[in-house]
Amino acid sequence: MLALTIIALSFCYEVVARYFFNAPTIWANPVSSYALCASIFLATPELTRLSAHISLNLLENFLSDDAKLALQRALRLICCLACLGGAWITGQAAISDFEMGILTNTYLEIPKWWLSSLIPYGLFSSAIYFARQGFNLERSVSNEGITA
């Protein structure tokens, strides 16, 4: 919520400064970009924890309860492995950004690792939630599907 507030306020300030006072800013667009990156990768683990991510469940409608449970476990564990792989790759990139002292390419330069470190954090945290969900699926199936 804080990141979205920062994005909204910086764009509102930019519009007022540019069109009413003829004094555009150089910081509003980079700050919004940085806040957007932060909001995405800091919110991803929470969305994963709540299972609020996009899920296509057409196949599940045709499966028995046992097959549905097995499919859900397999998919969550595959998602866990994919997130772990992504976290490893992006974590290596963040370490490289830190070691090389790379700055962002905007008017408002900041160390790039400040942003690139959020990506492996979000992916690794999501991997943990996918693993927990994959191993903790209950055998009770409701009208909405399998509960975790």
MDAnalysis code that builds the backbone (N, CA, C; Angstrom):
import MDAnalysis as mda
import numpy as np

u = mda.Universe.empty(444, n_residues=148, atom_resindex=np.repeat(np.arange(148), 3), trajectory=True)
u.add_TopologyAttr("name", ["N", "CA", "C"] * 148)
u.add_TopologyAttr("resid", np.arange(1, 149))
u.add_TopologyAttr("resname", ["MET", "LEU", "ALA", "LEU", "THR", "ILE", "ILE", "ALA", "LEU", "SER", "PHE", "CYS", "TYR", "GLU", "VAL", "VAL", "ALA", "ARG", "TYR", "PHE", "PHE", "ASN", "ALA", "PRO", "THR", "ILE", "TRP", "ALA", "ASN", "PRO", "VAL", "SER", "SER", "TYR", "ALA", "LEU", "CYS", "ALA", "SER", "ILE", "PHE", "LEU", "ALA", "THR", "PRO", "GLU", "LEU", "THR", "ARG", "LEU", "SER", "ALA", "HIS", "ILE", "SER", "LEU", "ASN", "LEU", "LEU", "GLU", "ASN", "PHE", "LEU", "SER", "ASP", "ASP", "ALA", "LYS", "LEU", "ALA", "LEU", "GLN", "ARG", "ALA", "LEU", "ARG", "LEU", "ILE", "CYS", "CYS", "LEU", "ALA", "CYS", "LEU", "GLY", "GLY", "ALA", "TRP", "ILE", "THR", "GLY", "GLN", "ALA", "ALA", "ILE", "SER", "ASP", "PHE", "GLU", "MET", "GLY", "ILE", "LEU", "THR", "ASN", "THR", "TYR", "LEU", "GLU", "ILE", "PRO", "LYS", "TRP", "TRP", "LEU", "SER", "SER", "LEU", "ILE", "PRO", "TYR", "GLY", "LEU", "PHE", "SER", "SER", "ALA", "ILE", "TYR", "PHE", "ALA", "ARG", "GLN", "GLY", "PHE", "ASN", "LEU", "GLU", "ARG", "SER", "VAL", "SER", "ASN", "GLU", "GLY", "ILE", "THR", "ALA"])
u.atoms.positions = np.array([
    [0.823, -1.191, 0.000],
    [0.000, 0.000, 0.000],
    [0.866, 1.253, 0.000],
    [1.960, 1.207, 0.738],
    [2.857, 2.356, 0.784],
    [3.440, 2.645, -0.594],
    [3.844, 1.593, -1.303],
    [4.411, 1.789, -2.639],
    [3.372, 2.373, -3.596],
    [2.138, 1.894, -3.526],
    [1.089, 2.439, -4.392],
    [0.784, 3.892, -4.053],
    [0.846, 4.228, -2.778],
    [0.648, 5.617, -2.362],
    [1.772, 6.498, -2.907],
    [2.989, 6.000, -2.841],
    [4.128, 6.754, -3.370],
    [3.977, 6.967, -4.873],
    [3.558, 5.936, -5.590],
    [3.357, 6.062, -7.035],
    [2.299, 7.113, -7.334],
    [1.157, 7.024, -6.664],
    [0.065, 7.967, -6.919],
    [0.476, 9.394, -6.578],
    [1.099, 9.588, -5.431],
    [1.490, 10.941, -5.032],
    [2.556, 11.530, -5.944],
    [3.508, 10.708, -6.360],
    [4.558, 11.250, -7.228],
    [4.006, 11.630, -8.596],
    [3.076, 10.844, -9.137],
    [2.485, 11.211, -10.428],
    [1.558, 12.415, -10.296],
    [0.820, 12.493, -9.221],
    [-0.030, 13.672, -9.009],
    [0.822, 14.932, -8.883],
    [1.912, 14.832, -8.134],
    [2.810, 15.976, -7.988],
    [3.400, 16.363, -9.342],
    [3.790, 15.359, -10.127],
    [4.366, 15.616, -11.451],
    [3.371, 16.332, -12.364],
    [2.126, 15.894, -12.367],
    [1.115, 16.522, -13.216],
    [0.898, 17.971, -12.800],
    [0.770, 18.210, -11.508],
    [0.552, 19.581, -11.033],
    [1.780, 20.449, -11.327],
    [2.962, 19.937, -11.042],
    [4.183, 20.717, -11.265],
    [4.384, 21.009, -12.747],
    [4.124, 20.044, -13.597],
    [4.364, 20.208, -15.030],
    [3.329, 21.117, -15.687],
    [2.056, 20.888, -15.434],
    [1.023, 21.580, -16.190],
    [0.514, 22.858, -15.531],
    [0.623, 22.962, -14.225],
    [0.142, 24.178, -13.573],
    [1.271, 25.164, -13.266],
    [2.461, 24.643, -12.958],
    [3.570, 25.525, -12.589],
    [4.700, 25.517, -13.613],
    [4.540, 24.746, -14.699],
    [5.543, 24.649, -15.762],
    [6.928, 24.320, -15.181],
    [6.954, 23.425, -14.215],
    [8.197, 23.030, -13.554],
    [8.225, 21.509, -13.392],
    [8.462, 20.770, -14.493],
    [8.468, 19.303, -14.387],
    [9.591, 18.811, -13.487],
    [9.363, 17.666, -12.889],
    [10.357, 17.071, -11.998],
    [11.168, 16.032, -12.768],
    [12.332, 15.720, -12.247],
    [13.128, 14.635, -12.840],
    [13.075, 13.380, -11.979],
    [12.441, 13.466, -10.816],
    [12.460, 12.346, -9.887],
    [11.170, 11.540, -9.863],
    [10.054, 12.081, -10.355],
    [8.761, 11.403, -10.199],
    [8.707, 10.065, -10.939],
    [9.182, 10.026, -12.165],
    [9.122, 8.783, -12.929],
    [10.033, 7.702, -12.341],
    [11.306, 8.007, -12.009],
    [12.129, 6.956, -11.383],
    [11.577, 6.469, -10.044],
    [11.091, 7.387, -9.218],
    [10.532, 6.978, -7.921],
    [9.335, 6.048, -8.133],
    [8.500, 6.352, -9.100],
    [7.344, 5.489, -9.397],
    [7.794, 4.123, -9.879],
    [8.816, 4.101, -10.724],
    [9.335, 2.819, -11.216],
    [9.897, 1.980, -10.081],
    [10.655, 2.607, -9.199],
    [11.234, 1.885, -8.071],
    [10.134, 1.352, -7.144],
    [9.132, 2.174, -6.895],
    [8.032, 1.755, -6.019],
    [7.222, 0.628, -6.651],
    [7.072, 0.658, -7.973],
    [6.345, -0.415, -8.657],
    [7.092, -1.734, -8.518],
    [8.400, -1.702, -8.716],
    [9.210, -2.912, -8.543],
    [9.073, -3.448, -7.122],
    [9.181, -2.560, -6.160],
    [9.060, -2.984, -4.763],
    [7.680, -3.562, -4.472],
    [6.634, -2.916, -4.976],
    [5.281, -3.394, -4.676],
    [5.033, -4.781, -5.253],
    [5.557, -5.048, -6.429],
    [5.339, -6.352, -7.063],
    [6.027, -7.462, -6.267],
    [7.309, -7.285, -5.994],
    [8.063, -8.391, -5.394],
    [7.913, -8.485, -3.888],
    [7.406, -7.439, -3.247],
    [7.089, -7.556, -1.830],
    [5.683, -8.125, -1.620],
    [4.807, -7.973, -2.612],
    [3.444, -8.508, -2.511],
    [3.345, -9.953, -2.997],
    [4.258, -10.382, -3.837],
    [4.192, -11.728, -4.407],
    [4.127, -12.836, -3.345],
    [4.950, -12.808, -2.308],
    [4.834, -13.876, -1.300],
    [3.469, -13.910, -0.606],
    [2.913, -12.750, -0.337],
    [1.596, -12.724, 0.308],
    [0.523, -13.288, -0.616],
    [0.597, -12.964, -1.895],
    [-0.365, -13.525, -2.853],
    [-0.214, -15.047, -2.940],
    [1.013, -15.505, -2.884],
    [1.251, -16.948, -2.909],
    [0.707, -17.596, -1.638],
    [0.949, -16.982, -0.493],
    [0.464, -17.525, 0.777],
    [-1.052, -17.672, 0.773],
    [-1.737, -16.687, 0.178],
    [-3.197, -16.696, 0.140],
    [-3.753, -17.482, -1.047],
    [-2.868, -18.028, -1.878],
    [-3.276, -18.688, -3.135],
    [-4.125, -17.754, -3.987],
    [-3.739, -16.493, -4.025],
    [-4.484, -15.486, -4.783],
    [-3.898, -15.277, -6.172],
    [-2.960, -16.115, -6.563],
    [-2.379, -16.014, -7.892],
    [-3.322, -16.638, -8.918],
    [-3.052, -16.407, -10.171],
    [-3.892, -16.943, -11.244],
    [-3.731, -18.453, -11.307],
    [-4.838, -19.136, -11.411],
    [-4.808, -20.592, -11.471],
    [-5.834, -21.059, -12.499],
    [-5.364, -21.813, -13.474],
    [-6.266, -22.393, -14.469],
    [-6.600, -23.807, -14.005],
    [-7.853, -24.041, -13.687],
    [-8.223, -25.329, -13.102],
    [-9.216, -26.104, -13.964],
    [-9.147, -25.961, -15.265],
    [-10.055, -26.679, -16.153],
    [-9.886, -28.188, -16.005],
    [-8.668, -28.657, -15.951],
    [-8.412, -30.090, -15.827],
    [-8.934, -30.643, -14.507],
    [-8.835, -29.856, -13.445],
    [-9.265, -30.326, -12.127],
    [-10.748, -30.665, -12.078],
    [-11.552, -30.012, -12.892],
    [-12.996, -30.253, -12.888],
    [-13.358, -31.663, -13.353],
    [-12.442, -32.314, -14.056],
    [-12.721, -33.637, -14.594],
    [-12.034, -34.760, -13.816],
    [-11.355, -34.417, -12.739],
    [-10.599, -35.415, -11.986],
    [-11.312, -35.827, -10.703],
    [-10.998, -37.013, -10.258],
    [-11.511, -37.465, -8.961],
    [-10.801, -36.681, -7.858],
    [-11.297, -36.806, -6.638],
    [-10.702, -36.075, -5.524],
    [-9.253, -36.469, -5.290],
    [-8.948, -37.767, -5.377],
    [-7.568, -38.219, -5.166],
    [-6.643, -37.710, -6.269],
    [-7.112, -37.772, -7.505],
    [-6.302, -37.284, -8.626],
    [-6.127, -35.773, -8.540],
    [-7.162, -35.080, -8.107],
    [-7.079, -33.623, -7.952],
    [-6.050, -33.253, -6.889],
    [-6.048, -33.988, -5.801],
    [-5.081, -33.757, -4.724],
    [-3.650, -33.997, -5.217],
    [-3.448, -35.079, -5.952],
    [-2.115, -35.391, -6.480],
    [-1.658, -34.317, -7.472],
    [-2.563, -33.858, -8.315],
    [-2.233, -32.811, -9.279],
    [-1.870, -31.513, -8.572],
    [-2.656, -31.154, -7.565],
    [-2.377, -29.924, -6.818],
    [-1.019, -30.000, -6.129],
    [-0.706, -31.117, -5.532],
    [0.602, -31.277, -4.883],
    [1.732, -31.161, -5.895],
    [1.581, -31.841, -7.011],
    [2.629, -31.816, -8.036],
    [2.824, -30.405, -8.579],
    [1.737, -29.717, -8.859],
    [1.853, -28.366, -9.398],
    [2.489, -27.407, -8.398],
    [2.123, -27.519, -7.137],
    [2.716, -26.628, -6.139],
    [4.203, -26.915, -5.942],
    [4.580, -28.159, -6.021],
    [5.996, -28.478, -5.879],
    [6.790, -28.056, -7.120],
    [6.199, -28.153, -8.296],
    [6.846, -27.653, -9.518],
    [7.005, -26.136, -9.433],
    [5.972, -25.456, -8.960],
    [6.054, -23.997, -8.784],
    [7.135, -23.640, -7.773],
    [7.262, -24.434, -6.732],
    [8.310, -24.220, -5.740],
    [9.687, -24.313, -6.386],
    [9.901, -25.338, -7.186],
    [11.195, -25.503, -7.849],
    [11.466, -24.380, -8.846],
    [10.440, -23.949, -9.568],
    [10.613, -22.847, -10.516],
    [10.971, -21.553, -9.787],
    [10.305, -21.296, -8.667],
    [10.623, -20.094, -7.883],
    [12.023, -20.167, -7.291],
    [12.428, -21.348, -6.829],
    [13.783, -21.502, -6.300],
    [14.827, -21.257, -7.392],
    [14.576, -21.777, -8.584],
    [15.488, -21.542, -9.698],
    [15.564, -20.065, -10.054],
    [14.412, -19.411, -10.113],
    [14.389, -17.983, -10.397],
    [15.067, -17.172, -9.314],
    [14.875, -17.565, -8.068],
    [15.521, -16.861, -6.954],
    [17.035, -17.014, -7.037],
    [17.506, -18.202, -7.401],
    [18.946, -18.424, -7.514],
    [19.542, -17.537, -8.615],
    [18.904, -17.536, -9.777],
    [19.417, -16.757, -10.910],
    [19.392, -15.265, -10.605],
    [18.279, -14.780, -10.096],
    [18.179, -13.340, -9.813],
    [19.012, -12.950, -8.598],
    [19.200, -13.879, -7.679],
    [20.071, -13.606, -6.539],
    [21.515, -13.426, -6.990],
    [21.957, -14.263, -7.928],
    [23.304, -14.115, -8.479],
    [23.456, -12.770, -9.190],
    [22.408, -12.338, -9.901],
    [22.452, -11.041, -10.584],
    [22.505, -9.898, -9.569],
    [21.765, -10.015, -8.478],
    [21.780, -8.970, -7.449],
    [23.155, -8.881, -6.785],
    [23.766, -10.019, -6.536],
    [25.110, -10.028, -5.955],
    [26.096, -9.384, -6.924],
    [25.947, -9.697, -8.199],
    [26.813, -9.097, -9.217],
    [26.617, -7.583, -9.277],
    [25.361, -7.124, -9.209],
    [25.081, -5.679, -9.188],
    [25.763, -5.012, -7.997],
    [25.717, -5.683, -6.851],
    [26.342, -5.141, -5.641],
    [27.859, -5.074, -5.786],
    [28.448, -6.175, -6.226],
    [29.902, -6.236, -6.341],
    [30.459, -5.257, -7.370],
    [29.711, -5.043, -8.445],
    [30.186, -4.147, -9.502],
    [29.791, -2.692, -9.258],
    [28.952, -2.460, -8.249],
    [28.547, -1.091, -7.936],
    [27.696, -0.445, -9.025],
    [26.870, -1.223, -9.680],
    [26.048, -0.720, -10.775],
    [24.933, 0.162, -10.227],
    [24.700, 1.281, -10.900],
    [23.630, 2.211, -10.538],
    [22.513, 2.100, -11.564],
    [21.315, 2.502, -11.179],
    [20.201, 2.526, -12.126],
    [20.469, 3.585, -13.178],
    [19.832, 3.440, -14.317],
    [20.057, 4.323, -15.453],
    [18.923, 5.347, -15.560],
    [18.771, 6.184, -14.537],
    [17.740, 7.224, -14.540],
    [18.346, 8.504, -13.988],
    [17.554, 9.558, -13.993],
    [18.019, 10.819, -13.413],
    [18.256, 10.692, -11.913],
    [17.510, 9.839, -11.287],
    [17.648, 9.606, -9.849],
    [18.339, 8.257, -9.667],
    [19.662, 8.263, -9.697],
    [20.420, 7.020, -9.620],
    [20.456, 6.483, -8.192],
    [20.229, 5.189, -8.095],
    [20.393, 4.478, -6.831],
    [21.149, 3.191, -7.139],
    [21.760, 2.568, -6.160],
    [22.405, 1.272, -6.430],
    [21.365, 0.267, -6.933],
    [21.676, -0.367, -8.047],
    [20.713, -1.274, -8.680],
    [20.379, -2.473, -7.799],
    [21.317, -2.873, -6.936],
    [21.050, -4.049, -6.103],
    [19.926, -3.788, -5.119],
    [19.645, -2.518, -4.798],
    [18.504, -2.231, -3.922],
    [17.220, -2.777, -4.530],
    [17.090, -2.658, -5.829],
    [15.893, -3.161, -6.510],
    [16.034, -4.633, -6.873],
    [17.206, -5.009, -7.406],
    [17.362, -6.387, -7.870],
    [17.366, -7.394, -6.721],
    [17.620, -6.954, -5.504],
    [17.562, -7.888, -4.369],
    [16.114, -8.201, -3.965],
    [15.172, -7.367, -4.365],
    [13.771, -7.641, -4.054],
    [13.230, -8.838, -4.842],
    [13.786, -9.058, -6.022],
    [13.290, -10.140, -6.882],
    [13.579, -11.517, -6.273],
    [14.826, -11.825, -5.904],
    [15.035, -13.140, -5.274],
    [14.313, -13.285, -3.938],
    [14.170, -12.172, -3.201],
    [13.399, -12.245, -1.957],
    [11.968, -12.702, -2.248],
    [11.312, -12.051, -3.212],
    [9.931, -12.408, -3.539],
    [9.805, -13.830, -4.049],
    [10.733, -14.238, -4.913],
    [10.669, -15.592, -5.470],
    [10.973, -16.657, -4.420],
    [11.989, -16.413, -3.586],
    [12.335, -17.397, -2.558],
    [11.208, -17.541, -1.531],
    [10.637, -16.431, -1.123],
    [9.528, -16.482, -0.165],
    [8.333, -17.211, -0.761],
    [8.059, -16.969, -2.036],
    [6.963, -17.678, -2.698],
    [7.260, -19.168, -2.782],
    [8.520, -19.524, -3.030],
    [8.895, -20.940, -3.087],
    [8.599, -21.630, -1.755],
    [8.884, -20.951, -0.659],
    [8.598, -21.517, 0.660],
    [7.104, -21.772, 0.822],
    [6.280, -20.794, 0.403],
    [4.833, -20.969, 0.533],
    [4.320, -22.077, -0.386],
    [4.856, -22.176, -1.608],
    [4.438, -23.270, -2.493],
    [4.807, -24.618, -1.890],
    [5.991, -24.715, -1.303],
    [6.403, -25.977, -0.677],
    [5.486, -26.317, 0.497],
    [5.215, -25.338, 1.334],
    [4.320, -25.589, 2.476],
    [2.947, -26.034, 2.006],
    [2.438, -25.381, 0.981],
    [1.116, -25.746, 0.471],
    [1.141, -27.132, -0.165],
    [2.219, -27.449, -0.872],
    [2.316, -28.749, -1.528],
    [2.354, -29.906, -0.550],
    [3.022, -29.698, 0.574],
    [3.124, -30.762, 1.562],
    [1.972, -30.765, 2.562],
    [1.225, -29.673, 2.659],
    [0.173, -29.568, 3.671],
    [-1.235, -29.616, 3.108],
    [-1.379, -30.015, 1.861],
    [-2.732, -30.100, 1.313],
    [-3.538, -31.129, 2.083],
    [-4.735, -30.741, 2.429],
    [-5.624, -31.651, 3.156],
    [-6.408, -32.495, 2.165],
    [-6.927, -33.572, 2.640],
    [-7.701, -34.444, 1.775],
    [-9.162, -34.026, 1.697],
    [-9.522, -32.936, 2.394],
    [-10.912, -32.491, 2.315],
    [-11.098, -31.615, 1.093],
    [-12.111, -31.936, 0.329],
    [-12.372, -31.198, -0.900],
    [-13.751, -30.533, -0.740],
    [-13.781, -29.218, -0.933],
    [-15.046, -28.502, -0.868],
    [-15.519, -28.198, -2.275],
    [-16.588, -27.423, -2.378],
    [-17.103, -27.033, -3.682],
    [-16.106, -26.195, -4.474],
    [-15.268, -25.410, -3.769],
    [-14.287, -24.567, -4.444],
    [-13.041, -25.358, -4.838],
    [-12.829, -26.520, -4.278],
    [-11.643, -27.291, -4.580],
    [-10.940, -27.738, -3.325],
    [-9.704, -28.067, -3.429],
    [-8.916, -28.558, -2.313],
    [-8.495, -27.392, -1.463],
    [-8.619, -27.560, -0.142],
    [-8.210, -26.487, 0.750],
    [-6.800, -26.753, 1.234],
    [-6.086, -25.653, 1.483],
    [-4.704, -25.801, 1.944],
    [-4.599, -25.282, 3.361],
])
